[in-house]
Amino acid sequence: MITIYLYILDTLADWEMGYATAELNSKRFFKKDAPNISVKTVGISKEPVKTMGGLTIIPDCAISDIAMNEESVLLLPGANTWGEPIHGAIIDKASNLLSAGGTVCAICGATAALANVSLLDQRLHTSNGMGYLEMVSPCYKGQQCYVDKPSVADQNLITASSTGALLWAKQIIERLEVFQTDTLEAWYNYFSSGKEQHFFALMQTLPANPL
């Protein structure tokens, strides 16, 4: 069982998680032999948090409940509150999870939190710009590993800019191997272009082909 842990915090950027969490939770485009996936929200405590869009989310579990193994995936969304010291606990957990072979996926402001503890110094990564990381993360020393793309996967670390949510989701899905290759390509092509032919191509790749 692969467990996807979505860290939720006040001012969470709702839109940045949608592509990834919707597909991983619904399993609507999964291949027949896809591994079992469970999606859980995780918080500093069990207290509700309020997203940037005004939605209230109650965490399913606490940080201490995250299993530290290769079957765990931690999603770190963007938010305006990453600078608060209280989030140090989840960043420590992210560091330990990477060392344990689990997968950490950070987008937007969460990349700055990783940069603050030198987790990006030796790994290919991206963010909202190299200048952004230099501005908000005084400890950032990973300039030589910065890649100017919307999302970058370096083995078990996947980072993205605030505009890279779709590619980020694609790379997460690819990492988990839950879609057929042709399904993933058609899915990405459709949602990135909106063109009808990619929708029908997507439908034709599904195990229970409705067309």
N, C-alpha and C positions, 0 to 999 in steps of 0.2 A: 504493500500500500504506500503510495506516494502522498505525502501530506503537504498541501500548499498553505502556508501561514501568511495571511495578509495582515501586516501591522497597521493598526488604525490609531490615528492621533487627531487631536483637534485641528481643524482647518485642512484636513486631508483633501487633496485635489481629486474630486470625484471622477473626472473624465479620464484621468491617467491610468486607472485600473480597469476600466470597463471592458475593453477588448479581451484582456487576459482572463479576468475572473469569470466573465460570462461564458466563454468557451470552455474553460476548465471545469466549471461547476455544472453546466448544462450537458456537456459531453455530446452535443448534438452532431458534431462532425468527427467524432472519434473513430478510429479504425477498429475493426472487429477484435483484434488481439491487443488493444491498448491496455496499459497497466491501470489498475484501480487508482482513482484520484479522489482525495478528500480535500475540500477547501474550508479553512477555518479562519476566523478573524482573531487576532491576538492583540491584547492591549497591556498597558502598564498595570492596570487593575481591571476589575470587572465593571467599572463605572462607565456609563455611556460617553461617547465622544460625538462631537458635532462637526460634520464635514464642511468644506468651503461652500458647498451648495445648500447647506442648512439641513442636511439629513442627519438623523440620530442613529448611531450604530452602537449596539451593545456587544462587547467582545465575547467570543466563544470560550477563550482560554487566556491564561496569563503567560508572560514571557517564560517563566520557569517551566511551562508545559511543553515547550518546543523540543522535539526529539532531535538529538544531535547525531545525525547519521546521513548517509548518502541519499536516503529516501525523503529528506526534508527540503523544501523550497521556501525561502523567505522573500516575500514581496514587500519592498519599502517604497511607499508612494511619496510624491511631493507634498509639501505642506508649508505653511508660513511659520510653523512653530519648531522647526528642526534645531534651532539655535538654543532651545531650552535644555539645560543640563539633565533633566529627567529622562531624556531619550538616550542617554549614555548606556543604559542597560541593554537596549535592543541592539545598539551598535557593537557592544561587547559580544552579544550573542551572535551577531552576523559574522564577526571575526572568527569566533570559535567554530561556527558552522562551516565556513569556507575551509578551515583547517581539517574539519572532519569529513570533507568531501561532499557536503551538501551544497545547494545552489542558492546564491543570493542575487536578487534582482532589484536594482535601485533606479529610480527615475527622478529627474528634476532635483529638488532640494535635498532628497535623500543621498544623492551622490556627494554633496558637500559634506554631509555628516560622515560619510566613509572617508572622504579626503582628509578630514580633520584628524583622523587616527591613522593616517598613512596607509590605508588599505588600497589606495589607487596608485601608490608610488611605483610598484613593480608590475602592474597589470594593465593591459590595454583597456581603455575606458573612454567614455564621453560624458558630457554634461551639457549645461546651457551655454557652454563656451569656456575655453581655457581661462579667459579673463574673469569669468564669473567665479570659477573655483579659486583663482588667486585672490579675488576680492573678498569672498566670504569664508575661505578656509586658509587662515594664516600659515598652517602647517603643511599645506599642499606642496609636494615636491615631485609630482608625477608628470611634469610637462612632456618629458620624452616619451611617455606612453599614451599621450592624449591623441584621440582619433576624432577628426571633425566630421562625424556622421550622426544621424538621429539616434541610432542605437548601436551598441557594440557588444559582442559576446566574446569573452575570453575564458574558455572552458566553463567553470562553474560560477563565473561572475558576469552578469549582464547589466549594463548601465545604459541609460537613455536620457535625452534632453526632454524638456517639457513638451516638445513638438514630436517626440518619437514614440508615442504610445503604441501605435499600430505595429511598427517594426519591432519594437520591444516585445509585444505580445507574440509576434511571429517567432522571434528567436527563443522565447520561453517555451512555446509549444514545440518548436523544433528540438530543443534540449530534452524535453520530456518524451519525445517520440510517441505522441498520442494521435497524431494525424498521419495519414498516408502522405507521401511527399507531394503527389499531384494534388491532393486535397488542400494541403497547406499553401501551395503556390497559387491555386485558383482562389482560395479564400483571401489571401493577401492581395492578389490582383484585383479582385472585386471590390474590397473595402478601400483600396487605395485609389481606384479609378472610378468606381460606380458604373462601369460599363456592363451592359446586359450579358454579353457573351461570356464574361467571367463568372457570372452567377450561374448560368446554365452549365458551364464547365465544372463548377463546384458541385452542383447537384449530381452530375454524371459520375463523379468520383466516389460517391457515398456507397457504403456496403449494401444498403437497401435502396437501390436506385429508384426514385419515384418517377423518372422520366422514361 
